[in-house]
């Protein structure tokens, strides 16, 4: 439980927070100037300090260096007192627990920062047991080069101790490297310290520069988190040190830790600029849902086409030509790296219309393997009479031919030279001769059902909207779903490609057998938002951005989650759910 730390926004495990002192500090940030240490209990007993809201007080503690035997740690673990001012507890992965503190300082950080596997293990171990709304503090390890990766892992508070020490030792730090000061003929910075003539630049100036560079890097990190684009930055920034690259790849392998904390929806563009993008949570989540939740409801052949630079694909010139040739006689799906396979019903769903990739015309082996795996699983789940692969040679066709040998469905290739040549378009039209067109009604119903499958779980589309009297009103992509009485149940949100329920739709969802995300609240009727202290319980599989049913003794509501499920139940501050509609009981 914390009274003095509040999270305002999230980007995966990274957060923008506020250390609520008399002079608030926006995190991730350096906190040297606001930390007061009450001392170590190893040398002598220490009095519990009076504390104040002007500083974050580190309570009397016993720090254990890296490698300390667990039995020793358990024998000397500290029982922290309950105090009424901003305070921090000192822990290790072995001693971490909910001590009611606002922040937790990891004592052995200098023993694992610099070692990717140990770093990931220790951070996860501590974060798994401390409350989700408390701050994590690593002391004596931050540099301009590693600060972004520390924040990406979930660290909120840092200090400039190491940067100062390195400066006094003659090490000049930047966000890309560290240099021996004596080797620099010119200072690659224009901060106040570096405006000193080179021959007059002292070790004290070097320390000042290092602190400024670290503070500047953290400002960049905060901006990236606010924009939802820290991962894009990390994929480039971490390349400056092998252990940093290894560290974020270690977190990629711990899918559950990062996925739980990664929003389902965001406005930011997803930049696919490196091979590591394939392992991003947003990419893996989309592929997993397409191959385990989505179900094609068309009887027509599958038509595979290449993606387009313009998003959504259907608004591109090339896809306009494909649509004119197909004429609703085939079910269209786009092949793309790094997303995988995008059925036409999900072309607006995040991140399918929100990514941009580097186009070279050449596919890496990692890209081929990933897209081939997604396509194979997609075809194993869906029953198509045949596949028309309207794709160019090299990467696209290589993938199709790999999958063709592994599945029991015939492939036909229609591209001559390029997908949009007259001959290729003619081949595509001929391949669909004799196929019946599906109707506008069928397209719209299948789109809404596909969104429900993707958003809520396998079979949700048929469970919620399978009734014959469900009607569609408005035009794509702003479809509205109504029941037989004309009452609106849900609306398609084009910005994210998801469904948004009305109260009537929410009740239908809650009473159905479709998977439902539920938040139980206390004895009040929310208006505008549900704050975390009002949450009694929440499903663990809720993610930020999820549609959720909110219910309590006095109200039934529908809204969108602003926290993941465990965070809702553990937090004492912040908005848990933005409520859209509420009905008092």
GIKAFEN-V986133 format. One record per residue. PHI is phi as a letter, one per 40 degrees, with the letter a starting at -180 (none if undefined). PSI is psi as a letter, one per 30 degrees, with the letter a starting at -180 (none if undefined). BURIAL is # if it has 16 or more other C-alpha atoms within 10 Angstrom, else .. Layout:
# GIKAFEN-V986133
[[PHI/PSI/BURIAL] [PHI/PSI/BURIAL]]
This chain:
# GIKAFEN-V986133
[[none/k/#] [b/k/#] [b/f/#] [b/g/#] [b/k/#] [b/k/#] [c/k/#] [b/e/#] [a/l/#] [b/k/#] [a/i/#] [g/b/#] [c/f/#] [c/k/#] [b/l/#] [c/k/#] [b/l/#] [b/j/#] [c/j/#] [c/i/#] [c/l/#] [d/e/.] [b/j/.] [d/k/.] [b/k/#] [c/k/#] [b/l/#] [c/k/#] [a/l/#] [c/k/#] [b/g/#] [d/e/.] [c/f/.] [b/g/#] [b/k/#] [b/k/#] [c/k/.] [c/f/#] [h/l/#] [c/k/.] [c/f/#] [c/e/.] [c/e/.] [a/l/.] [c/k/.] [b/k/.] [c/k/.] [c/k/.] [c/l/.] [c/e/.] [g/l/#] [a/l/.] [c/g/#] [c/f/#] [a/l/#] [c/j/#] [c/k/#] [c/j/#] [c/l/#] [d/k/#] [a/l/#] [b/j/#] [c/k/#] [b/k/#] [c/l/.] [d/k/.] [g/f/.] [c/k/.] [d/k/.] [d/e/.] [c/e/.] [c/e/.] [c/e/#] [c/f/.] [c/f/.] [b/g/.] [c/k/#] [c/k/#] [c/j/.] [c/k/#] [c/l/.] [c/j/.] [b/l/.] [b/g/.] [b/l/#] [c/k/#] [a/l/#] [b/k/#] [b/k/#] [c/k/#] [b/l/#] [b/l/#] [d/e/#] [c/e/#] [b/f/#] [c/k/#] [a/l/#] [c/j/.] [c/g/#] [g/g/#] [c/l/#] [c/f/#] [a/l/#] [b/k/#] [c/k/#] [c/j/#] [c/e/#] [c/g/#] [d/e/#] [c/f/#] [c/f/.] [b/f/#] [c/k/#] [h/f/#] [b/j/.] [d/e/#] [c/e/#] [c/e/.] [d/e/#] [c/e/#] [c/e/.] [c/e/#] [c/e/#] [c/e/#] [c/e/.] [c/e/#] [c/f/#] [c/f/.] [b/f/.] [c/l/#] [d/k/#] [c/f/#] [b/g/#] [b/l/#] [c/k/#] [b/k/#] [b/k/#] [b/k/#] [b/k/#] [g/g/#] [b/f/#] [c/k/#] [b/l/#] [d/f/#] [c/e/#] [b/f/#] [d/e/#] [c/e/#] [c/e/#] [c/e/#] [c/e/#] [d/e/#] [c/f/#] [h/g/#] [c/k/#] [b/e/#] [b/k/#] [b/l/#] [b/l/#] [b/g/#] [d/e/#] [c/e/#] [c/e/#] [c/e/#] [c/e/#] [c/e/#] [c/e/#] [c/f/#] [c/g/.] [g/g/#] [b/k/#] [c/j/#] [b/k/#] [b/l/#] [c/f/#] [b/f/.] [a/l/.] [b/k/.] [b/k/.] [c/k/.] [d/e/#] [c/f/.] [c/f/.] [c/j/.] [c/f/.] [b/k/.] [c/k/.] [c/h/.] [a/l/.] [b/g/.] [c/l/.] [d/e/.] [c/e/#] [c/f/#] [c/f/.] [c/k/.] [d/k/.] [d/e/.] [c/f/.] [b/f/.] [c/j/.] [b/l/#] [c/e/#] [c/e/#] [c/e/#] [c/e/#] [c/e/#] [c/e/#] [d/e/#] [d/e/#] [c/e/#] [c/e/#] [c/e/#] [c/e/#] [c/e/#] [c/e/.] [c/e/#] [c/e/#] [c/e/#] [c/e/.] [c/e/#] [c/e/#] [c/e/.] [c/e/#] [c/e/#] [d/e/#] [c/f/#] [g/g/#] [b/h/#] [c/e/#] [c/e/#] [d/e/#] [c/e/#] [c/e/#] [c/f/#] [c/e/.] [c/e/#] [c/f/#] [c/f/.] [c/f/.] [a/k/.] [d/e/.] [c/f/#] [c/e/#] [c/e/#] [c/e/#] [c/e/#] [c/f/#] [c/e/#] [c/e/#] [c/e/#] [d/e/#] [c/f/.] [c/i/.] [d/e/.] [c/e/.] [c/e/#] [c/e/#] [c/e/#] [d/e/#] [c/f/#] [c/k/#] [d/k/#] [c/f/#] [b/k/#] [a/l/#] [c/f/.] [c/k/.] [c/k/#] [c/j/#] [c/j/#] [b/i/#] [b/f/#] [b/l/.] [c/f/.] [c/f/.] [d/e/#] [d/e/#] [c/g/#] [c/k/#] [d/e/#] [c/e/#] [c/e/#] [c/e/#] [c/e/#] [c/e/#] [c/e/#] [c/e/#] [c/e/#] [c/e/#] [c/f/#] [b/f/.] [b/e/#] [c/k/#] [b/k/#] [c/k/#] [b/g/#] [c/k/#] [c/f/.] [c/l/#] [c/l/#] [c/k/#] [b/j/#] [c/k/#] [b/l/#] [c/l/#] [c/l/#] [b/l/#] [c/e/.] [c/k/.] [b/k/#] [c/l/#] [d/e/#] [c/f/#] [c/g/.] [c/l/.] [c/e/.] [c/e/#] [c/f/#] [c/e/.] [c/e/.] [c/e/#] [c/e/.] [c/e/.] [c/e/#] [c/e/#] [f/h/.] [g/g/#] [b/f/#] [a/l/#] [c/j/#] [c/k/#] [a/k/#] [b/k/#] [c/k/#] [a/k/#] [b/k/#] [b/g/#] [c/e/#] [h/c/#] [b/k/#] [b/j/#] [c/l/#] [d/e/#] [c/f/#] [b/g/#] [c/f/#] [c/f/#] [c/k/#] [d/k/#] [b/g/#] [c/e/#] [b/g/#] [b/g/#] [b/l/#] [b/k/#] [b/l/.] [c/k/.] [b/j/.] [b/f/.] [g/f/.] [b/k/.] [b/k/#] [c/l/.] [c/e/.] [c/e/.] [c/e/#] [c/e/#] [c/e/.] [c/e/#] [c/e/#] [c/e/#] [c/e/#] [c/e/#] [c/e/#] [c/e/#] [c/e/#] [c/e/#] [c/e/#] [c/f/.] [c/f/#] [b/k/.] [b/j/#] [b/k/#] [c/e/.] [a/l/.] [b/k/#] [b/j/#] [c/j/#] [c/i/#] [b/l/#] [c/l/#] [c/a/.] [g/b/.] [d/e/#] [c/e/#] [c/e/#] [d/e/#] [c/e/#] [c/e/#] [c/e/.] [c/e/#] [c/e/#] [d/e/#] [c/f/.] [b/f/.] [b/l/.] [b/i/.] [a/k/.] [c/k/.] [b/k/#] [b/k/.] [b/k/#] [b/f/#] [c/k/#] [b/j/#] [g/d/.] [a/k/.] [d/f/#] [b/g/#] [c/l/.] [d/e/.] [c/e/.] [c/e/#] [c/e/#] [c/e/.] [c/e/#] [c/e/#] [c/e/#] [c/e/.] [c/f/#] [b/g/#] [d/k/.] [g/f/.] [c/k/.] [c/k/.] [c/k/.] [c/l/#] [c/l/.] [c/e/.] [d/e/.] [c/e/.] [d/e/#] [c/e/#] [c/e/#] [c/e/#] [c/e/#] [c/e/#] [c/e/#] [c/e/#] [c/e/#] [c/e/#] [d/e/#] [c/e/#] [c/e/#] [b/f/#] [i/l/#] [d/k/#] [g/f/#] [c/e/#] [d/e/#] [c/e/#] [c/e/#] [c/e/#] [b/g/#] [c/f/.] [c/k/.] [c/f/.] [c/g/.] [c/k/#] [b/l/#] [b/k/#] [b/l/.] [g/l/.] [b/l/.] [d/k/.] [c/g/.] [b/h/.] [c/k/#] [b/k/#] [b/k/#] [b/l/#] [c/a/#] [c/f/.] [c/g/.] [g/g/.] [c/k/.] [c/k/#] [b/e/#] [a/l/#] [b/k/#] [c/k/#] [b/j/#] [c/f/.] [c/e/#] [b/f/#] [g/h/#] [b/l/#] [c/k/#] [b/k/#] [c/k/#] [c/l/#] [c/e/#] [c/e/#] [c/e/#] [c/e/#] [c/e/#] [c/e/#] [c/e/#] [c/e/#] [c/f/.] [c/l/.] [c/g/.] [c/k/#] [d/k/#] [b/k/#] [c/k/#] [b/k/#] [b/k/#] [c/k/#] [b/l/#] [c/a/#] [c/i/.] [a/l/.] [b/j/#] [c/k/#] [b/j/.] [g/e/.] [a/l/#] [b/k/#] [c/l/#] [d/e/#] [c/f/#] [c/f/#] [c/k/#] [c/e/.] [a/l/#] [a/k/#] [c/k/#] [c/f/#] [c/g/.] [c/k/#] [b/l/#] [d/k/#] [h/f/#] [c/k/#] [c/k/#] [b/k/#] [c/k/#] [b/k/#] [a/k/#] [a/a/#] [d/f/.] [b/f/.] [a/l/#] [b/k/#] [a/l/#] [b/k/#] [a/a/#] [b/k/#] [c/k/#] [b/f/#] [b/l/#] [c/l/#] [d/e/#] [c/e/#] [c/e/#] [d/e/#] [c/f/#] [c/f/#] [c/l/#] [b/f/#] [a/l/#] [g/l/#] [c/k/#] [c/e/#] [a/k/#] [c/j/#] [c/k/#] [c/e/#] [b/k/#] [b/k/#] [b/k/.] [c/k/.] [c/none/.]]
